[in-house]
């Protein structure tokens, strides 16, 4: 059974048992490509961010945070060491995590309509944005896994900022 068939069955169940208040899934299913690499210099991380051409995201440094929305990313090196990054463009998300050993784990998620994954939108409160975009939004991907019973969440990709939660 592919994700599209599961989505159809899920929506039928959600309609039949409205009192259960099952969460809304995205109306389409996806294919997802995940590429993970470790980079050993902050310069190589900044180069990866630049080539990704993000449209929105956040960067977390040792001494501050940087947000950008609908504008080109401009790196601010005044905040000391880079620790975490989540940026997005139209069909991809790039996440960076400092590994504590002098390197950064860089994970790129590319997604398009397909048949392998179900998805839902998740919002997390983000009090540091004063522009009214007070949530971080993620597309959470669900997949059937042979060694685990049912459909389970496997990845969450930052997709941008949203309005008040």
C-alpha atoms as an extended CHARMM CRD file, in Angstrom:
* protein
*
       165  EXT
         1         1  UNK       CA              0.0000000000        0.0000000000        0.0000000000  PROA      1               0.0000000000
         2         2  UNK       CA              1.4540000000        3.3930000000       -0.9570000000  PROA      2               0.0000000000
         3         3  UNK       CA              1.0810000000        6.6930000000        0.8720000000  PROA      3               0.0000000000
         4         4  UNK       CA             -1.6890000000        7.9530000000       -1.4510000000  PROA      4               0.0000000000
         5         5  UNK       CA             -3.8570000000        4.9190000000       -0.6570000000  PROA      5               0.0000000000
         6         6  UNK       CA             -3.2280000000        5.3600000000        3.0680000000  PROA      6               0.0000000000
         7         7  UNK       CA             -4.1100000000        9.0600000000        2.8120000000  PROA      7               0.0000000000
         8         8  UNK       CA             -7.4430000000        8.2200000000        1.1530000000  PROA      8               0.0000000000
         9         9  UNK       CA             -8.2700000000        5.6900000000        3.8830000000  PROA      9               0.0000000000
        10        10  UNK       CA             -7.2050000000        8.1260000000        6.6030000000  PROA      10              0.0000000000
        11        11  UNK       CA             -9.4430000000       10.9010000000        5.2290000000  PROA      11              0.0000000000
        12        12  UNK       CA            -12.3840000000        8.4870000000        5.0570000000  PROA      12              0.0000000000
        13        13  UNK       CA            -11.7810000000        7.5320000000        8.7050000000  PROA      13              0.0000000000
        14        14  UNK       CA            -11.3600000000       11.1860000000        9.7430000000  PROA      14              0.0000000000
        15        15  UNK       CA            -14.7260000000       12.0530000000        8.1780000000  PROA      15              0.0000000000
        16        16  UNK       CA            -16.4740000000        9.0040000000        9.6800000000  PROA      16              0.0000000000
        17        17  UNK       CA            -15.2020000000        9.6440000000       13.2050000000  PROA      17              0.0000000000
        18        18  UNK       CA            -15.2380000000       13.4420000000       13.4990000000  PROA      18              0.0000000000
        19        19  UNK       CA            -15.4300000000       13.2970000000       17.3080000000  PROA      19              0.0000000000
        20        20  UNK       CA            -11.9450000000       11.7620000000       17.3700000000  PROA      20              0.0000000000
        21        21  UNK       CA            -10.5690000000       15.1010000000       16.0570000000  PROA      21              0.0000000000
        22        22  UNK       CA             -7.8320000000       13.3910000000       14.0450000000  PROA      22              0.0000000000
        23        23  UNK       CA             -5.2390000000       15.8800000000       12.7580000000  PROA      23              0.0000000000
        24        24  UNK       CA             -5.3720000000       17.1830000000        9.2120000000  PROA      24              0.0000000000
        25        25  UNK       CA             -2.7890000000       15.7820000000        6.8340000000  PROA      25              0.0000000000
        26        26  UNK       CA             -1.5160000000       17.5280000000        3.7200000000  PROA      26              0.0000000000
        27        27  UNK       CA             -3.8110000000       16.8630000000        0.7350000000  PROA      27              0.0000000000
        28        28  UNK       CA             -0.9680000000       15.3300000000       -1.2830000000  PROA      28              0.0000000000
        29        29  UNK       CA              1.7510000000       12.7690000000       -0.6540000000  PROA      29              0.0000000000
        30        30  UNK       CA              5.4710000000       13.2430000000       -1.1880000000  PROA      30              0.0000000000
        31        31  UNK       CA              8.7700000000       11.7740000000       -2.2530000000  PROA      31              0.0000000000
        32        32  UNK       CA             11.7210000000       12.8850000000       -0.1430000000  PROA      32              0.0000000000
        33        33  UNK       CA             15.4690000000       12.8870000000       -0.7100000000  PROA      33              0.0000000000
        34        34  UNK       CA             17.7740000000       13.2870000000        2.3100000000  PROA      34              0.0000000000
        35        35  UNK       CA             21.4780000000       14.0960000000        1.9740000000  PROA      35              0.0000000000
        36        36  UNK       CA             23.6880000000       14.2710000000        5.0830000000  PROA      36              0.0000000000
        37        37  UNK       CA             27.2950000000       15.4410000000        5.2210000000  PROA      37              0.0000000000
        38        38  UNK       CA             29.7360000000       16.6860000000        7.8420000000  PROA      38              0.0000000000
        39        39  UNK       CA             31.5670000000       19.9250000000        7.0910000000  PROA      39              0.0000000000
        40        40  UNK       CA             34.7230000000       20.8070000000        9.0180000000  PROA      40              0.0000000000
        41        41  UNK       CA             34.9780000000       24.5890000000        8.5770000000  PROA      41              0.0000000000
        42        42  UNK       CA             32.4660000000       27.3540000000        9.1720000000  PROA      42              0.0000000000
        43        43  UNK       CA             33.4620000000       28.7450000000        5.7710000000  PROA      43              0.0000000000
        44        44  UNK       CA             32.2630000000       25.5660000000        4.0850000000  PROA      44              0.0000000000
        45        45  UNK       CA             28.9770000000       25.7970000000        6.0310000000  PROA      45              0.0000000000
        46        46  UNK       CA             28.4720000000       29.3990000000        4.8710000000  PROA      46              0.0000000000
        47        47  UNK       CA             29.2490000000       28.3240000000        1.2850000000  PROA      47              0.0000000000
        48        48  UNK       CA             26.6310000000       25.5390000000        1.5440000000  PROA      48              0.0000000000
        49        49  UNK       CA             24.0830000000       28.0600000000        2.8510000000  PROA      49              0.0000000000
        50        50  UNK       CA             24.9030000000       30.4770000000        0.0440000000  PROA      50              0.0000000000
        51        51  UNK       CA             24.5520000000       27.8340000000       -2.6900000000  PROA      51              0.0000000000
        52        52  UNK       CA             21.2320000000       26.6630000000       -1.1780000000  PROA      52              0.0000000000
        53        53  UNK       CA             19.7680000000       30.1670000000       -1.7660000000  PROA      53              0.0000000000
        54        54  UNK       CA             17.3100000000       30.1410000000        1.1520000000  PROA      54              0.0000000000
        55        55  UNK       CA             14.2550000000       32.4060000000        1.2000000000  PROA      55              0.0000000000
        56        56  UNK       CA             13.6040000000       32.2300000000        4.9690000000  PROA      56              0.0000000000
        57        57  UNK       CA             15.2230000000       30.8590000000        8.0760000000  PROA      57              0.0000000000
        58        58  UNK       CA             17.0680000000       31.3170000000       11.3150000000  PROA      58              0.0000000000
        59        59  UNK       CA             20.6520000000       30.9970000000       12.4760000000  PROA      59              0.0000000000
        60        60  UNK       CA             21.6530000000       30.4020000000       16.0930000000  PROA      60              0.0000000000
        61        61  UNK       CA             25.0980000000       31.5200000000       17.2010000000  PROA      61              0.0000000000
        62        62  UNK       CA             26.9370000000       31.2660000000       20.4940000000  PROA      62              0.0000000000
        63        63  UNK       CA             25.9470000000       34.8570000000       21.3560000000  PROA      63              0.0000000000
        64        64  UNK       CA             22.7950000000       35.6380000000       19.3820000000  PROA      64              0.0000000000
        65        65  UNK       CA             20.1760000000       34.7090000000       16.7940000000  PROA      65              0.0000000000
        66        66  UNK       CA             19.5960000000       35.8840000000       13.2430000000  PROA      66              0.0000000000
        67        67  UNK       CA             16.2780000000       35.6460000000       11.3950000000  PROA      67              0.0000000000
        68        68  UNK       CA             15.4280000000       36.4440000000        7.8080000000  PROA      68              0.0000000000
        69        69  UNK       CA             12.1600000000       36.3110000000        5.9290000000  PROA      69              0.0000000000
        70        70  UNK       CA             11.6540000000       36.9440000000        2.2140000000  PROA      70              0.0000000000
        71        71  UNK       CA             15.0810000000       38.4800000000        1.8520000000  PROA      71              0.0000000000
        72        72  UNK       CA             18.5050000000       37.1590000000        0.9310000000  PROA      72              0.0000000000
        73        73  UNK       CA             20.5150000000       35.6530000000        3.7670000000  PROA      73              0.0000000000
        74        74  UNK       CA             23.2960000000       37.9050000000        4.9880000000  PROA      74              0.0000000000
        75        75  UNK       CA             25.6280000000       36.1380000000        7.4060000000  PROA      75              0.0000000000
        76        76  UNK       CA             26.3170000000       38.0340000000       10.6480000000  PROA      76              0.0000000000
        77        77  UNK       CA             29.6390000000       36.9250000000       12.1340000000  PROA      77              0.0000000000
        78        78  UNK       CA             29.3780000000       39.2930000000       15.1370000000  PROA      78              0.0000000000
        79        79  UNK       CA             27.6710000000       36.5740000000       17.2110000000  PROA      79              0.0000000000
        80        80  UNK       CA             30.6780000000       34.2270000000       17.5430000000  PROA      80              0.0000000000
        81        81  UNK       CA             30.4400000000       30.5050000000       16.7580000000  PROA      81              0.0000000000
        82        82  UNK       CA             27.6390000000       29.1360000000       14.5550000000  PROA      82              0.0000000000
        83        83  UNK       CA             25.6280000000       26.4460000000       16.3840000000  PROA      83              0.0000000000
        84        84  UNK       CA             22.3560000000       25.7220000000       14.5250000000  PROA      84              0.0000000000
        85        85  UNK       CA             20.6520000000       26.7330000000       11.2860000000  PROA      85              0.0000000000
        86        86  UNK       CA             17.3090000000       25.9540000000        9.6610000000  PROA      86              0.0000000000
        87        87  UNK       CA             16.5910000000       27.5270000000        6.2730000000  PROA      87              0.0000000000
        88        88  UNK       CA             14.1020000000       26.8220000000        3.5140000000  PROA      88              0.0000000000
        89        89  UNK       CA             13.3910000000       27.5260000000       -0.1080000000  PROA      89              0.0000000000
        90        90  UNK       CA             10.4590000000       26.4180000000       -2.2800000000  PROA      90              0.0000000000
        91        91  UNK       CA             10.8400000000       22.6020000000       -2.0770000000  PROA      91              0.0000000000
        92        92  UNK       CA             13.8020000000       22.0560000000        0.2030000000  PROA      92              0.0000000000
        93        93  UNK       CA             15.0530000000       22.5680000000        3.7270000000  PROA      93              0.0000000000
        94        94  UNK       CA             18.6350000000       22.7320000000        4.9830000000  PROA      94              0.0000000000
        95        95  UNK       CA             19.4360000000       22.0520000000        8.6520000000  PROA      95              0.0000000000
        96        96  UNK       CA             22.8730000000       22.6010000000       10.2300000000  PROA      96              0.0000000000
        97        97  UNK       CA             23.9330000000       21.4060000000       13.7110000000  PROA      97              0.0000000000
        98        98  UNK       CA             27.3000000000       21.9350000000       15.3660000000  PROA      98              0.0000000000
        99        99  UNK       CA             28.5090000000       18.4550000000       16.3750000000  PROA      99              0.0000000000
       100       100  UNK       CA             30.6110000000       19.5050000000       19.3880000000  PROA      100             0.0000000000
       101       101  UNK       CA             33.7730000000       18.1200000000       17.7740000000  PROA      101             0.0000000000
       102       102  UNK       CA             34.7390000000       21.0010000000       15.4920000000  PROA      102             0.0000000000
       103       103  UNK       CA             32.3680000000       20.1560000000       12.6320000000  PROA      103             0.0000000000
       104       104  UNK       CA             28.8170000000       20.7360000000       11.4730000000  PROA      104             0.0000000000
       105       105  UNK       CA             26.2580000000       18.1150000000       10.4430000000  PROA      105             0.0000000000
       106       106  UNK       CA             24.4630000000       19.4550000000        7.3600000000  PROA      106             0.0000000000
       107       107  UNK       CA             21.2180000000       17.7610000000        6.3160000000  PROA      107             0.0000000000
       108       108  UNK       CA             19.3870000000       18.6980000000        3.1230000000  PROA      108             0.0000000000
       109       109  UNK       CA             15.7960000000       17.6050000000        2.5380000000  PROA      109             0.0000000000
       110       110  UNK       CA             14.3700000000       17.8970000000       -0.9930000000  PROA      110             0.0000000000
       111       111  UNK       CA             10.6850000000       17.0340000000       -1.3790000000  PROA      111             0.0000000000
       112       112  UNK       CA              8.1870000000       16.8620000000       -4.2250000000  PROA      112             0.0000000000
       113       113  UNK       CA              4.7920000000       15.3590000000       -4.8290000000  PROA      113             0.0000000000
       114       114  UNK       CA              5.0350000000       11.5570000000       -4.9270000000  PROA      114             0.0000000000
       115       115  UNK       CA              3.8630000000        8.3390000000       -3.2550000000  PROA      115             0.0000000000
       116       116  UNK       CA              6.2570000000        7.5240000000       -0.3990000000  PROA      116             0.0000000000
       117       117  UNK       CA              5.3910000000        9.8910000000        2.4730000000  PROA      117             0.0000000000
       118       118  UNK       CA              2.3480000000       11.3690000000        4.1570000000  PROA      118             0.0000000000
       119       119  UNK       CA              2.8480000000       14.8380000000        5.6500000000  PROA      119             0.0000000000
       120       120  UNK       CA              1.3100000000       17.2990000000        8.0530000000  PROA      120             0.0000000000
       121       121  UNK       CA              2.1870000000       20.8520000000        9.0450000000  PROA      121             0.0000000000
       122       122  UNK       CA              3.5170000000       21.4580000000       12.5500000000  PROA      122             0.0000000000
       123       123  UNK       CA              3.8770000000       24.8930000000       14.1500000000  PROA      123             0.0000000000
       124       124  UNK       CA              6.1090000000       25.8000000000       17.0850000000  PROA      124             0.0000000000
       125       125  UNK       CA              5.9050000000       29.0490000000       19.0190000000  PROA      125             0.0000000000
       126       126  UNK       CA              8.7690000000       31.4730000000       18.2540000000  PROA      126             0.0000000000
       127       127  UNK       CA              8.6790000000       34.4210000000       20.6200000000  PROA      127             0.0000000000
       128       128  UNK       CA             11.7930000000       36.0880000000       19.1910000000  PROA      128             0.0000000000
       129       129  UNK       CA             10.1240000000       37.3570000000       15.9950000000  PROA      129             0.0000000000
       130       130  UNK       CA              8.5240000000       40.7920000000       16.5500000000  PROA      130             0.0000000000
       131       131  UNK       CA              6.9890000000       41.0820000000       13.0500000000  PROA      131             0.0000000000
       132       132  UNK       CA              3.8670000000       39.0620000000       13.8610000000  PROA      132             0.0000000000
       133       133  UNK       CA              5.3090000000       35.8430000000       12.4140000000  PROA      133             0.0000000000
       134       134  UNK       CA              5.2880000000       34.0380000000       15.7100000000  PROA      134             0.0000000000
       135       135  UNK       CA              5.5990000000       30.3960000000       14.6540000000  PROA      135             0.0000000000
       136       136  UNK       CA              8.2540000000       28.2190000000       13.1010000000  PROA      136             0.0000000000
       137       137  UNK       CA              6.5790000000       25.9360000000       10.5600000000  PROA      137             0.0000000000
       138       138  UNK       CA              7.6700000000       22.4290000000        9.6730000000  PROA      138             0.0000000000
       139       139  UNK       CA              6.4690000000       19.8510000000        7.1770000000  PROA      139             0.0000000000
       140       140  UNK       CA              6.5480000000       16.5720000000        9.1130000000  PROA      140             0.0000000000
       141       141  UNK       CA              6.8830000000       13.4370000000        6.9700000000  PROA      141             0.0000000000
       142       142  UNK       CA              5.3150000000       10.0830000000        7.8960000000  PROA      142             0.0000000000
       143       143  UNK       CA              6.2670000000        6.7180000000        6.3690000000  PROA      143             0.0000000000
       144       144  UNK       CA              5.3460000000        3.0590000000        6.6350000000  PROA      144             0.0000000000
       145       145  UNK       CA              8.3280000000        1.2260000000        8.0780000000  PROA      145             0.0000000000
       146       146  UNK       CA              8.5430000000       -2.5460000000        7.8380000000  PROA      146             0.0000000000
       147       147  UNK       CA             10.1680000000       -3.0200000000       11.2560000000  PROA      147             0.0000000000
       148       148  UNK       CA              7.7080000000       -0.6950000000       13.0700000000  PROA      148             0.0000000000
       149       149  UNK       CA              3.9430000000       -1.0700000000       13.2870000000  PROA      149             0.0000000000
       150       150  UNK       CA              1.9620000000        1.6210000000       11.4680000000  PROA      150             0.0000000000
       151       151  UNK       CA              2.8490000000        4.9130000000        9.8550000000  PROA      151             0.0000000000
       152       152  UNK       CA              5.4210000000        6.8650000000       11.8460000000  PROA      152             0.0000000000
       153       153  UNK       CA              7.0130000000       10.3180000000       11.6680000000  PROA      153             0.0000000000
       154       154  UNK       CA             10.5340000000       10.1310000000       10.2490000000  PROA      154             0.0000000000
       155       155  UNK       CA             11.5890000000       13.7000000000        9.3200000000  PROA      155             0.0000000000
       156       156  UNK       CA             10.5040000000       17.2890000000        9.9420000000  PROA      156             0.0000000000
       157       157  UNK       CA             11.6700000000       20.0160000000        7.5580000000  PROA      157             0.0000000000
       158       158  UNK       CA             11.6360000000       23.7190000000        8.3390000000  PROA      158             0.0000000000
       159       159  UNK       CA              9.4310000000       25.4890000000        5.7770000000  PROA      159             0.0000000000
       160       160  UNK       CA              9.3520000000       29.0550000000        7.1110000000  PROA      160             0.0000000000
       161       161  UNK       CA              7.6480000000       31.3520000000        9.5680000000  PROA      161             0.0000000000
       162       162  UNK       CA              3.9320000000       31.6630000000       10.0960000000  PROA      162             0.0000000000
       163       163  UNK       CA              1.3820000000       33.8670000000       11.7630000000  PROA      163             0.0000000000
       164       164  UNK       CA              0.2630000000       33.7180000000       15.3400000000  PROA      164             0.0000000000
       165       165  UNK       CA             -0.3380000000       30.2210000000       16.6530000000  PROA      165             0.0000000000
